[in-house]
Amino acid sequence: MKISRNWLQHYVELSDQSNDEIAHGLTMVGFEVEGIEQTGLPQFDHVVVGEILSYEPHPDADKLSVCRVDVGQGEPQQIICGAKNFKQNDRVIAALPGAVLPGDFKIEPRKMRGVQSNGMLCSESELGLAEASDGIAILTDRPEIGTPINDVFSDNDSIFDVEVTPNRPDALSHIGLARELAAWFRRELRYPEITVDTTKGPGGSLVGALHVEADDRCPHYLGYSIRNVKVQESPKWLKRALQSIGLRPINNVVDITNYVLHELGHPMHAFDVKKINGSTVVVRLAGEGEKITTLDHKERELTTDTLVIADAERPLVIAGVMGSVDAEVDETTTDIFLEVAYFRASFIRRTSRQYGLSTDSSYRYERGIDPKGAEFAAMRAIDLIVQVTGGELMGKPLVAGEPPMVEKVIEVSLPFIYDRLGFIIDEEVVVDCLSFLELDVRRGEDSEGNRMLRVGIPSYRLDLYRPIDLVEEVLRIYGCEKIPETTSRFPSLLAEDSRSALVTRAASRVLVGKGFNEAMHYTLRPEAELKTWAAAANPVNLALQNPLASDQSHLRPSLLPGLLECLALNQARGNEPQRLFETGRVFREFQSKTHELLSIAFVISQQQPSQWSQREKPDFYTASATVQELLKAIGVNVDSNRFAAMEGETVWQAGHSAGFGRLQMGFEAQFGLLNIKLTHDTEIEGGVLAGEIVLTPDFLQRPPKRSRYSAFSQFPTATRDLALLVDASEPAGKVKNKLETVGRKATGKDFALEQVDVFDVYLGQGLPEGKKSLAFALTFRSPERTLNEKEVNAAFTQIQHQVTKGTGYEVRA
């Protein structure tokens, strides 16, 4: 919407504000300024009003005239002119030596065909006032000789192109934005002064009857009769105002209705009374097959749900959208009937779309106009019509219906305002912000003793109906740039230096180093997925009420489903990423509450790419080793003896998966081979190994453990191999822990059992039923000396004895 600075100046004092300051003010109160256009003349020096005292033909050029021009500087100036549209005593525009015209055209004294010329007589196009012109400009209003031309054409203006949001129809006018600027700059708002008196007319109406048959669509209609108007070209001030915002002047009556529309935001329509058949105005729905020729000279066939303003015989206006040529005001009009009405927004919006007609009137009606603004807008228009056309108001209007009831009072407490703002401002400032917007503010206290405001809402503020709306109004006028900077009350778990970020980076480094590619997926997943992963992930049913897609409706409980989809997609496309990982947020329920958790997940395809060198096929131990490295990297002490087999799971393959930890402890890890049927249903070739570590906020808020430096021993190790026969169900980790325990006692303080590694697991021929063989490499070392055979053998013998004592383990020869 285009807004004129000169026009705004009528309602709020802005002379001390620059264009940039006005644009900033509009932007800060919620109306973005998309551009500022300067209109009128640029500043011209040495360009003044002159009067042609006399002229004669050029002695050596038939098309030139030598003029004596009074420019108000004493001695008349001799200026040669090529135009022929002037006569003696005409007032003209004279550019004197030193002037610079558009196009960097400099005026200097010079001879033209042997005759001296001390300037130039200008046309409107040469000054940038028109695109083309015939001859020089003749100033018919005869301004004073010597007056600078910028003082004559004092219509320089700044036009603001303002974006008004759909919820603020009250701002679709100059007075609406002036109200916002008055509040921002803390200035008084000046309304147009109304001088017309409806009680002093001769009385009666030029229209015999008014009927509203569709009061559900038009609840309020006013019709004023004005006689003896003289329809002609509008005065300059009116034409200039309309032209400044891109409107074409038509005649004084129509221009005044357009002027008031853009001044107050209320549409209206003027009818030529003599063209209203039957002296009757009817607001009704169009009849079957009725047609109308609108002001754009297009004939349109009306549907039966179109609201029209009609006379006794035919429709004259598509209500709220556009009038017809049948009752338009022209130079022959002497009496007019002025319509000012309130139409329901939804019906006007539908009609505008139906006929592809968008007008200044429909644009405002379909967004909602002030239900109580009709009478004031009518009085403003009538006041101007009487002044400009010399017409006479007959008296009180014909009235149908009443304005809709829009009385609104919102109660809001100061604690509510402060809580939503996030900071406290003085009560007087809050009241001032609301009062400058012309809201009726009354103070009090609620039952708990809190300061309370009862705010009466003007009828034109259709967007205010909740306490939170008043908080927004306070913040708009107070100024968002004044919000104090404060430290967040709670540390963000997503900050770059947070524990969450450190854990994520540490895990990513481990996985990237092991050949994994990172993937990222949407947080929203399909509902069916929650049921599939319910046993493994304990999901919470957090669903969007209106999801964009059916497969993005619920918050994910696990990262593994997305990774499986990604693996399947890449296999289908012929890509062969064998290892994928992802870090991100998941949502699960534990301890009867919903929690947002950090997850680290990976998948490994057992389907190896075909190549000349055969790689070792990844298995359960590959996933186990990966999880253990991840746990160690994020600061979890790994005790493989505490890994427990996953039983009763639908996601993990029984006998090939394990878990570690519980969310109540701060973390939970699951890993192993995914259910073969699940991966088959996902159309993945071969088995898929996977792992997922889920961390709670409590875990992430624990300080990380500091690493301690330990020097490498300079002395060699001594290694012994030990094979033990144990129950087939006995975890290797448990046996390893037993060896480490007895090893500490066997070595004492002189040296240490530095490391215990499993290097072979055997089940099968040659072993008793229900037994397996576990082979361990035991590494001994001293930090101070080289160990001898005797002491190593003695420690090894003691370890063999102690590890079999009471455990049921047997040493294999």
Summary of the structure (lengths in Angstrom):
residues: 813
radius of gyration: 44.5
end to end distance: 95.8
largest distance: 138.2
contacts: 2507
relative contact order: 0.06
helix: 29%
strand: 28%
